[in-house]
Amino acid sequence: MSAVLHPHDHVAGEHHDDHHGAPHGWRRWVFATNHKDIGTLYLLFAFTMLIMGGVLALLIRLELFQPGLQFVNPELFNQLTTMHGLIMVFGAIMPAFVGFANWMIPLQIGASDMAFARMNNFSFWLMIPAAVTLASSFFLPGGAPAAGWTLYAPLTLQMGPSMDSGIFALHLLGASSIMGSINIIVTILNMRAPDMPLMKMPMFVWTWLITAYLLIAVMPVLAGAITMTLTDRHFGTTFFNPAGGGDPIMYQHIFWFFGHPEVYIMILPAFGIISQIVPAFARKKLFGYASMVYATASIAILSFIVWAHHMYATGMPVTGQLFFMYATMLISVPTGVKVFNWVATMWKGSMTFETPMLFAIGFIFVFTMGGFTGLILSMAPIDTQLQDTYYVVAHFHYVLVAGSLFAMFAGFYYWSPKWTGFMYNETRGKIHFWWTLISFNVTFFPMHFLGLAGMPRRYADYPMQFADFNMLASIGALTFGLAQVYFFVFVILPVMMGKGEHAPQRPWDHAEGLEWEVPSPAPFHTFETPPKLDATATKIVA
């Protein structure tokens, strides 16, 4: 996945005697300060965690294949659902997008590297002990945390020692995210090419700039919530313990004040990737660039005032329900602007359907479905019925799997020729797309009906009337998992090992951006002196 498997000389700038080629051996990766190497490490780490979280998901679906308790007891089932959520959110999706940011932002803005190279290294390596701590909690007395990925009190106050290791892991992951975000903000604001004003930056850079501010704003809120949980558990405080005058509902407010912006932290970079790919394969400029920037900023700002739509069933006063209902409906407007702009970009374009474009269109189609079910759940009276049912599970998997994950696949197919210097196999890419799209819908579409029929989530057993749809979902889940194994073995490994056609400098004819101004694979050091850009800020002036 790394361009730097084949280091070339730098693109521009003076000779630096000792910083020219890539270092060799294990030191190159352990002490990595090059943004491309660190981006590669993040992506490999995220894919490993994706597989780990996927195995837990398959164990969940294996138990739900038929009614009755077959393989796991209800306690272990709750541990699986909790760890699946934590690993996927904090171990797979967020680090993968940070990997994309590390790889692409310096290339897209004409910077030589990230602003704080050693902090970049530290923020990656913090994730390894965090992941080990999280995963090893299964082997602690009492097993892994089983309070749901939201870690609601009072369950968290009753868990065994694994709860403490989970809190520690989340602190490490949060510190990593905050350092990564500071790095991204400083790099974008201070290190982009002098000829690139903010309103000429690529959309992927814009979405990450806004995402980084969101991360800095909300990760400390999560840290506060889990630290209060920790002191409740060990130091005699009663923030969330009603026996001492505490309030478990307060935990929910604090958690979701973090949790809802977190949802957009996991989707805004995906919007950025799609906004790069659609114009390239429609062979047109992105429709409404400025409105895309403003829509992204609007989503980020509004995300802070909608958190309690996760809490309609907690006895909220009607006035509060109305406020959060209208605010949530309002946030669908800038999201709709984005979808409209992508469709308008494709309208009357000369479209071709290579794998990145297939995943981008698949993203728009399926993410829009997830958005509509979110709009339905924003209605307090409906949500009161559907709260904690499989309808909610279907909704957020349509947004997070078909949203974030499909966008990552699109980004991999789009940029991997620049990273590795080799073209992936187009036929295999299309097999991966159709296999993934169909199996995803077979897995999660039936869950809407299960939820509407009243099946609650996080239950290890269910009555007979839910059997058929559950069996269908479990078969789809296994098929979906096998599609990602196929992706790794037949798409990722060949390009990492240097098999396939050599990628040209511009593998996509109409793709715009500075990343296509450097050779494929991207040299170990790029833009050692800031490039001179043309008026569009997408090409280097010789």
Salt bridges, closest charged atoms under 4 A:
ASP9 OD1 - HIS20 NE2 3.51
ASP17 OD1 - HIS15 NE2 3.34
ASP18 OD1 - HIS19 NE2 3.43
ASP37 OD2 - ARG28 NE 2.96
ASP164 OD1 - ARG233 NE 2.84
ASP164 OD2 - HIS234 NE2 2.86
ASP388 OD1 - ARG457 NE 2.67
GLU512 OE1 - LYS285 NZ 2.86
GLU517 OE2 - ARG506 NH2 2.44
GLU528 OE2 - HIS10 ND1 3.77
GLU528 OE1 - HIS16 NE2 3.75
